[in-house]
C-alpha cells in the first residue's frame, strides 16, 4: 500500500486526487493533508479519509480545526505554518506527495518533498517557474520521482519517448505543442476587456478550477507559466515549445517528432485522468472520468495565440528567455496583480501592465541559491503593489 500526502487538499486538484484515491483504497492510504485556512473543508476531508496528520498554513485555522476534531472524537495531529506542511510532505510513511498548493506558497514544501526523495505529483507549477534548476537538481540528487499532473504536461509526458531528460533531440523530438483553451475571452472584443468582472474571468468554458488559476487562464498567463515549467520538465528551450489554442480542450498537448509524426493525448477535460496516471505510473488505474465520445466532439479547431489579446503569454516567453530570476519576478507580480483584480481593485487589462513594469524595473540575476529566488519574489511583490497604486491614482 502506498502512503499519500495531499498538499492543497481542499482545492479542486486536492479534491479530485482524494476522489481517485477513494476508488483504490486497498492500494493507497491517505496519510496526511494540508490546506490554507478552509477549516470546514478540512474537517469534512478528515471525517471522510481519516488521515494521521493534517497541516493548516494559517495558525488560527489550525487551532480551530483541532477543536472541531476533538469534538468529533477524531485523533488527528494538527500542525500549522510552512513548517507543518513541510513536515507532512516529508513523513517517512509518505511515498507520494500531491503538490497542489496554488502559487509561490507551494515552493518550500514541494522542494522539501523532492529533497526527501518522494514521488512528487506536480500540480504546483510555481515550484519550477520560480526555482527550476534548484528544484530539478534536488530531484536528481535525492533520487526523487517527478511526475507532471497539469493536464498539458502530463499529456506531453505520455507522448514523450523514454530518455527525454537528455534533451529532446536525443529522442527525435523537434517540438512540443502545448494546447490552450483560450479561456472565456478568446473571442471577446478587445475594447470590452477592461470592463470584465472577476466572475466573468472565472467562468472557464471547459475546466472547473480555483479562481486564481481561472484568471490566469483568462489572461493566458497560466499557459505562459506552463511554457516555463515545460522547459524544465523536458529539458528544452522556450523556442521549442509552441502554444496552440484549441478551444475544445480535448487534445491536451502534442509532441512532434523528426520523422513528421505528431503524437497527441486526448481525453475528457477532467483532472482525474492525469492524477490517476501520475499516481499509478507506469501502471494504469480507473479514474472515474467520463469516457470521451469523439462523435460528440465532432471537430478539432486550432488557432495561433494572439499576443495583443494575451500579452501575459508574451511576457512569460520573454521571462523564460531571460532566465535567472525573471521567471520568479513574473510569477510574483502576477500573483499580486491577480489578487488585486479578484478584489475588485484593478481592471483586468491592467494585470499585464503590472507584470511588465515589474519585469522592467527588477534586474534578472543568476539563481545561485533559494535565498536569491525568495529575495526576487519579495522585490517583485513590492514593485507590483507600487505599480497597482500608481495605476489607480
N, C-alpha and C positions, 0 to 999 in steps of 0.2 A: 504494500500500500504506500502510495506517495503522499507525503505531507505537503500541504499548500498554504502559503500566506497570501492574502489578497490585500494589497495596498490600494486605498481608494475604494473600499468595498461598497459604500453607499451610492457611488456614481453609476452611470449607465454601464460602463465596462465591468465594474465590480459586480453588479447585479447579474449581468449576463454570464460572467465567469461562475458565479455561485449556482446559477441555473444549470450550467453544463455539469458542474461538479456533482450536483444533486442527482443527476441521471446516472452517475457512476460511483455511488458511494461505497461500493465494495473495492474500488481501486484507488480512490483518493480520499484523504482526510483533511478537513478544514482545520488547520492548526491555529491560525491567527488572522485577525482582520484589523484594518485601520480605516479611520475616517478623519475628517477635519473637525466638524462640530455638530453633525447631524445625530443628536442623541437618540431621538425616537427611531430613526432609521437603523442605527446600530443596534439598539435594543431588539428590534424586530429580527435582525440578522442573527443575533446571539440566541434568541429563542428558537430560530429555525435550524441553525447549524452547529450550535454548542461548541464554539472554538475554545481552546485552552487559554488564550490570551488575546486582548484587544488593546489598541492604542488610539487615542484621540489627539490630534495635533493641538487642539485648544484645551488648555488645562481645566478651566471651569466646566467644560463639557465632559471631561474625563471624570471629574468629581460627581457630577450629576448622574452620569451613566453608572458609576459604581453604586450609587444609592438605589437606582432603579433595578440593577441586577440583584442586589441584596433583597429587595422587596419581592423579586420574582424567584428567590431561592436558587439563583444561579451562581455557582462558584467559579467565576472567571476573573482572572487577574486583569486589571486595567492600568495601562501606562499612559503617559502623556508626552507631548512635545516631539521634536525631531528625534531626540534620544530614544523615546519609547518606540517610535515607528522603526527606527534603525534596529532596535533590539529584536523586534518580531521578524524583521527581514533576514536576520542572521541566526535565528534559533537553530540548534543542531538538528531538531526533528523536522525542520522545513527543508524539503527538497527543491520545490519550485516556488518562485515568487512572481505573482502577477503584479507588475509595476504599472498601476493605473491612476496614480495621483496626477491631477492636472497641473501643468505649469512647472516653474522652477522649484516649487516645494518638493517635487519628487526626486530631485537630483541626488541629494545626500543619501537617503535610504536605498535608492536603486544602486548607487555606486557601492554602498556597503554590502549589498547582496552580491554584487559582482566580485568584490574582494573576498567574500566568504565562499566563493566557488559554487554558487547556486545556479540552477537553471532559471534564467530570467525570461519571463514572458513580457516583452517590452511593448507597453501601450503608451508609456510616457516618453514622447519624442523629445522633450526638452532635455533629457539626460544626455542625449547625443548632440543635440543642437548646441548646448552650452559647453560640453566638455568632451567632444568627440574623441580625440586621441587619448586623453587620460582615461576615459571610460573603456575604450577598446583595449588599451594596454592592460587595464585591471582585469578585464575578462580573460585575456590571454595568459597573464601571469598566474592567475588563480585557477585556471582550468575551468572557468565557468562556461555555461552554455547560454547563448544569446539567440532567442527566437522572436522574430517580429510578430506583433499582434495587430498593428494597424492593418486594415484590410489590404491596402495597396502594397505595403512591404511584405506582408505575408504572401500575397499573390506572386510578387517578384521572386521571393524565396522558393515558392513551389515550382516556378518555371525555370529557375536557375540550375545550371549543371553543377555537380559537386566540384569543389576546388576553386570556387569563385573568389575566395579570400585572397588568392594570389594575384588577383586582377582579372578584369573581365576578358581581356584579350587571351588570357591563358586558357579559357574555356570556350572561346569562339564567340563571345557576346560582343556585339557592336554598339548596342544602345538599349537603354531602359525606357519604356514608355509608361509613364506614371499617369494614371487616369484621374480625372476630377469631374465632379458632377456640374460644377459651375455655380452651385448654390442657388439661393432663391432669387438672386438679382441678375441672372445670366442674360436675360432679355429685357430687363427694365431700362427705361431711358436714362442716360447718364445725367441729364438735367434734374431728375427727380430723386437721385440717390441721397442728396444731402438731407432730405426730409424723412428718410425711412426710420422706423422706430425699432427699439430692441426686440420687441415681439415679432416684427416682420423679419428681422435679420435671423432670428432663432427658428423660424418656420422652415426648416430644411425640407426640400421636396422628397427626399428618399430615405434619409437616415434619422434615427432618434438619438440625439446626443445632448450633452450638457450645454448650457448657454454660452460659455466661453468658447468652446470648440465650434459651436454653431455659428458664432460671429466670425471666427477665423475662417470657416468655410465660406461665409458670405463675402469676405474680403479676399479669399483665396490665400491668405497667409498660412492657413493650415497646409495647403499644398506646398507653399514655399518652405515651411518647416520640414515637410516630408522630403523635399528635394535634398535638403541638408542632411537629414537623417539617412537617406539612401546613399549619399556619398560615403558615409562612414560604414554603414552596414555592408555595402557591396564593394567597398574599396575602389571608388571611381570618382572622377572629377565631375562637377556640375554640367560640363559641356556634353557629357554622355547621357544625360537624363532629359528627356523631352516630356513636358506636361501636355496631356491630350484631354480636352474637355469632352466628356462622354456622359450626356445628361441622364441616360438610363441607369447608370451605376450598377450595371450587370457584369461588365468586364472590369475586374478590379485592378488590373495592370497587366503589362505585357513585356516580354523580353525578345529582342531581335538578335538573331544570330548571323554570323558572317556568310552563311550559305543562302541567306534570304528568308529563312524561316522566322516566323513570329509566333511565339508560344504565349497563350493567354490563359488566365484563370478566371472562370465565370462562377457566379453564384448569386443567390438572393442577397439583397443588401441587409444582412443580419450579422452582427459582430460575433455571434456564437460560432460561426464557421471558422474564422481564423483562431478564435480562442481554443476551440476543440482541437484544431490542427496543432497548435503550439503545445497544448497540454500533453498530447499523446505522441507527438513526433518521436520516431519515424513511423509509428503506427497510425491508424485512423480510428476514431470513435464517433458514435452518433452524437449529434449536437442539438437536436430538437428544432432545427431550422426547416422552414417550409421549402419543399423542393422547387427549384427553378423550372418554370414552364416556358420554354423558348417560343412556343406558339402564342402565348400571351404577350411576351415581349415584342415579338414580330419584327423588330428592326433595331439596328445599332446606328447611332449618329456620333460623329466625331467633329470637333472644331478646334481650331488653333486658339489658345488663350489670348485675350486682348489685354495688353499691359496698360492701356489707357483706362479700361474698366477695372482692372485688377492691379493697381500699382504695387500692392503689397507683394505680389508674386515677383515683380521686377526687383524690388528691394531685397528679397530673400536670395535671388540669384546673385545679386551684387555682393551681398554679405558672404555668401558661400565662396565666391571667387576671391574676395579679400582675405579670407581665412582669419586666423588669430581669434581675437575676442569679438570680432564684428558680429558673429552669429549670436553670442551671448547678449550683446547690446540690442540686436534686432529683437530677440525674444523678450527681454525685459521691457523694452519700450512698448512692444505690442501688448504685453500683459497690462501695463499701466493704462494705455490708451483704450483697450477693450473694456477694462473695468470702468473707466470714465464714461464710455458710451453706454454701457449697460445701466449705469447710474443716472443716465439722462443728462450728463454734464457736457457731453461732447458730440458733435454731429458725426454721423457715420463716415462721411468723406474726409473728416479731419484725422481719422486713425492713421492713414499712411503719412500724413504731414508730420505728425508727432514722431513717428518712427524714423522718417528721413532726416528730420532735424537732429535726432539723437545720433544717428549714424554719422552725420556730417560733423557734429561737434565733439564726438568722443573718438580719439585715435585708437585704431585697432592695433593691439600689440600681440606678440607671440605668447602662446599659452604654455607657461613653464610650470605652473602649479595650480592646484584647486583655488588657492587664495587669489591668484590673478583673475580667475573666472568670476569668483564671488565679488571681487572689487569692481570689475567691469559691470556686473549685474547691478550693483548698488549705484554706480555712477549713472547708468542708463535710466534707472528708475527716478533718480533725482532730476536728470535732464528732461525726461518725458513729462514729469509733473510740472516743471517750469514751463515747458512748451505748451502744455494744456492751459496753464494760467495765462500765458501770453496770447493764445488764440482766443480766449474768452473775454479779453479786455475790450 
